[in-house]
Amino acid sequence: MRSNDIYLSGDIDGDNKAELIIANSSSNCASVFKLINGNLTCIWFNNCNPNVGLGGWTNLYNTKFVIHDFDKDNREEIMFVNSSNLWCTIKKFDLNSQYWPDLFCNYGNGTICGWPISGSDKYISGDYGSNNNRENLLCINPNNGLSNLFYVNNATVEDVVSSKTQEILSVSPNPFNMQTKLSVNLVKDENVKIIIYNVLGKEIKLLNNSVLSKGIHTFVWDGTDNNNNILSSGNYFLKVISGSSVLTRKLIINK
């Protein structure tokens, strides 16, 4: 046992018995154990190879884990979310091949289906009765009070709350230098909040917080914050909130 050890438990091989996963965030050593005939037996080991990590996930520091059967195949998967490099992956374990294929990966785009990854995020899995025959992932950011519900479907993570009240038609140009135009389509009159966040999940610009009429509305963001300070190059996130519907897009300032 070491100070940087990570302990996880879940039925990742589908035998209705939980396995014990132990990994170390400093050395990247990782093993999977199961109880066989009263003995704790290692069924997978990465030989302390830093390029393997836990099933191919090599950055265990600043990583949050969720173990759940997201695709309802009676095998629990491991979701990895790292707030430093902004990667998110859901991996499955195959006992026969000893391989960990991806069920989902965001390839470092900084979001989970548009949800901007933040170190403040809380991730909760379960069946929330969304009638999609899939287990759900609830993302909550206690700093800004926002939340969103997703489910895994065919190697993608999708919104449970679809764009019933609004949709983002376009963000152009993106990446941008001086300014970008955001077009939103509403199917009914509704109060709409349009907010820009930084990669830490902090609100930096409020573009709208008022009732808009049904139809298409266009807004211009000039790359400044609420104090009209010009922001530096980097990734930012647009969030459009109306009723129970939340849509998010990644924006890139490139100067």
DAKA-V211638 format. One record per residue. N is the residue number from 1. RES is the residue in three letters. SS is DSSP state (@ for helix, = for strand, . for the rest). PHI is phi in degrees with one decimal (none if undefined). NEAR is the number of other ideal C-beta (glycine too) atoms within 8 Angstrom. Layout:
BEGIN
[[N RES SS PHI NEAR] [N RES SS PHI NEAR]]
END
This chain:
BEGIN
[[1 MET . none 2] [2 ARG . -129.0 6] [3 SER . -64.6 3] [4 ASN . -100.1 8] [5 ASP = -69.6 9] [6 ILE = -118.8 11] [7 TYR = -118.6 7] [8 LEU = -128.7 11] [9 SER = -141.6 8] [10 GLY = 179.7 11] [11 ASP . -86.2 12] [12 ILE . -89.6 14] [13 ASP . -110.4 10] [14 GLY . 74.7 8] [15 ASP . -103.4 6] [16 ASN . 65.3 5] [17 LYS . -131.1 7] [18 ALA . -75.0 6] [19 GLU = -99.4 13] [20 LEU = -107.4 11] [21 ILE = -109.7 16] [22 ILE = -123.9 11] [23 ALA = -140.1 14] [24 ASN = -120.9 13] [25 SER . -72.7 9] [26 SER . -89.4 7] [27 SER . -91.5 7] [28 ASN . 66.1 16] [29 CYS . -67.1 8] [30 ALA = -150.2 15] [31 SER = -143.7 11] [32 VAL = -122.3 13] [33 PHE = -121.0 12] [34 LYS = -139.7 12] [35 LEU = -86.1 8] [36 ILE = -123.5 6] [37 ASN . 52.8 3] [38 GLY . 82.1 4] [39 ASN = -114.8 6] [40 LEU = -80.3 7] [41 THR = -113.8 8] [42 CYS = -77.4 8] [43 ILE = -110.2 9] [44 TRP = -156.6 9] [45 PHE = -147.8 7] [46 ASN . -94.1 12] [47 ASN . 57.9 5] [48 CYS . 56.5 7] [49 ASN . -81.7 8] [50 PRO . -64.9 8] [51 ASN . -85.5 5] [52 VAL . -104.5 11] [53 GLY . 58.7 15] [54 LEU = -96.3 13] [55 GLY . 64.6 10] [56 GLY . 104.0 8] [57 TRP = -86.8 11] [58 THR . -100.7 9] [59 ASN . -112.0 11] [60 LEU . -81.4 13] [61 TYR . -72.4 7] [62 ASN . 63.9 7] [63 THR = -101.1 11] [64 LYS = -106.1 9] [65 PHE = -121.6 10] [66 VAL = -132.9 11] [67 ILE = -107.9 12] [68 HIS = -165.4 12] [69 ASP . -87.4 11] [70 PHE . -66.3 14] [71 ASP . -101.9 9] [72 LYS . 54.7 8] [73 ASP . -107.9 6] [74 ASN . 68.6 6] [75 ARG . -127.9 11] [76 GLU . -79.6 9] [77 GLU = -104.5 15] [78 ILE = -112.8 16] [79 MET = -98.2 15] [80 PHE = -110.3 14] [81 VAL = -132.4 14] [82 ASN = -115.8 13] [83 SER . -82.5 10] [84 SER . -87.9 7] [85 ASN . -96.9 6] [86 LEU . 64.5 14] [87 TRP . -90.5 12] [88 CYS = -139.5 13] [89 THR = -141.8 11] [90 ILE = -114.2 15] [91 LYS = -115.8 14] [92 LYS . -106.1 11] [93 PHE . -112.4 13] [94 ASP = -108.5 9] [95 LEU . -63.2 8] [96 ASN . -68.0 4] [97 SER . -89.4 5] [98 GLN . 62.0 6] [99 TYR = -107.4 5] [100 TRP . -118.6 10] [101 PRO . -70.9 7] [102 ASP = -80.6 10] [103 LEU = -86.5 11] [104 PHE = -154.4 11] [105 CYS = -150.9 8] [106 ASN . -93.8 13] [107 TYR . 53.2 5] [108 GLY . 75.4 7] [109 ASN . -80.2 7] [110 GLY . 87.4 11] [111 THR = -136.4 13] [112 ILE = -114.4 12] [113 CYS . 52.1 11] [114 GLY . 92.0 11] [115 TRP = -74.9 10] [116 PRO = -69.6 13] [117 ILE . -67.8 13] [118 SER . -138.6 11] [119 GLY . -65.4 7] [120 SER . -86.2 9] [121 ASP = -63.0 13] [122 LYS = -117.0 8] [123 TYR = -121.5 12] [124 ILE = -129.4 8] [125 SER = -109.9 12] [126 GLY = 161.2 8] [127 ASP . -95.0 5] [128 TYR . -98.1 8] [129 GLY . 68.5 4] [130 SER . -87.2 9] [131 ASN . 62.9 4] [132 ASN . -110.0 7] [133 ASN . 58.1 4] [134 ARG . -134.3 11] [135 GLU . -76.8 13] [136 ASN = -110.7 13] [137 LEU = -122.4 17] [138 LEU = -102.6 13] [139 CYS = -105.3 13] [140 ILE = -132.2 10] [141 ASN = -114.1 13] [142 PRO . -68.3 6] [143 ASN . -73.1 8] [144 ASN . -112.0 8] [145 GLY . 77.3 6] [146 LEU = -89.0 9] [147 SER = -149.9 8] [148 ASN = -154.9 12] [149 LEU = -117.8 13] [150 PHE = -129.6 15] [151 TYR = -144.0 14] [152 VAL = -87.6 15] [153 ASN = -147.1 8] [154 ASN . 52.1 3] [155 ALA . 66.3 6] [156 THR = -129.0 8] [157 VAL = -108.5 12] [158 GLU = -121.0 9] [159 ASP = -66.5 12] [160 VAL . -72.3 11] [161 VAL . -84.1 9] [162 SER . -79.5 6] [163 SER . -81.6 8] [164 LYS . -78.1 6] [165 THR . -106.6 11] [166 GLN = -162.2 14] [167 GLU = -149.9 7] [168 ILE = -87.9 13] [169 LEU = -77.8 7] [170 SER = -162.1 7] [171 VAL = -131.3 11] [172 SER = -149.6 6] [173 PRO . -76.2 5] [174 ASN . -158.7 9] [175 PRO . -67.2 8] [176 PHE = -139.5 12] [177 ASN . -110.0 7] [178 MET . -90.8 5] [179 GLN . -159.8 8] [180 THR = -138.2 12] [181 LYS = -105.6 10] [182 LEU = -116.9 14] [183 SER = -111.4 11] [184 VAL = -124.9 16] [185 ASN = -110.4 11] [186 LEU = -108.5 16] [187 VAL . -92.2 7] [188 LYS . -158.3 6] [189 ASP . -65.8 7] [190 GLU = -164.4 11] [191 ASN = -71.7 8] [192 VAL = -128.6 16] [193 LYS = -106.5 11] [194 ILE = -121.6 14] [195 ILE = -129.8 11] [196 ILE = -107.4 14] [197 TYR = -118.4 14] [198 ASN . -88.3 10] [199 VAL . -69.4 13] [200 LEU . -89.0 8] [201 GLY . 84.0 13] [202 LYS . -90.3 8] [203 GLU = -68.0 9] [204 ILE = -120.0 10] [205 LYS = -151.4 10] [206 LEU = -103.1 10] [207 LEU = -88.9 9] [208 ASN = -160.4 9] [209 ASN = -151.6 7] [210 SER = -156.1 6] [211 VAL = -76.4 7] [212 LEU = -114.4 11] [213 SER . -81.0 6] [214 LYS . -57.8 6] [215 GLY = 125.9 6] [216 ILE = -95.6 8] [217 HIS = -127.9 10] [218 THR = -118.8 8] [219 PHE = -125.6 10] [220 VAL = -116.2 8] [221 TRP = -113.5 13] [222 ASP . -96.6 6] [223 GLY . 76.7 11] [224 THR = -111.9 10] [225 ASP . -93.0 8] [226 ASN . -65.9 7] [227 ASN . -101.0 5] [228 ASN . 64.5 5] [229 ASN . -78.6 6] [230 ILE = -75.5 5] [231 LEU . -84.6 10] [232 SER . -79.0 6] [233 SER . -61.4 5] [234 GLY = 150.9 9] [235 ASN = -95.4 9] [236 TYR = -136.4 14] [237 PHE = -133.9 16] [238 LEU = -93.3 15] [239 LYS = -126.5 14] [240 VAL = -112.4 13] [241 ILE = -121.1 10] [242 SER = -146.2 11] [243 GLY . 61.3 5] [244 SER . -93.9 5] [245 SER = -96.9 12] [246 VAL = -132.6 11] [247 LEU = -123.4 12] [248 THR = -134.2 14] [249 ARG = -134.9 10] [250 LYS = -85.7 13] [251 LEU = -117.9 15] [252 ILE = -128.1 10] [253 ILE = -93.1 13] [254 ASN . -130.0 7] [255 LYS . -108.0 5]]
END
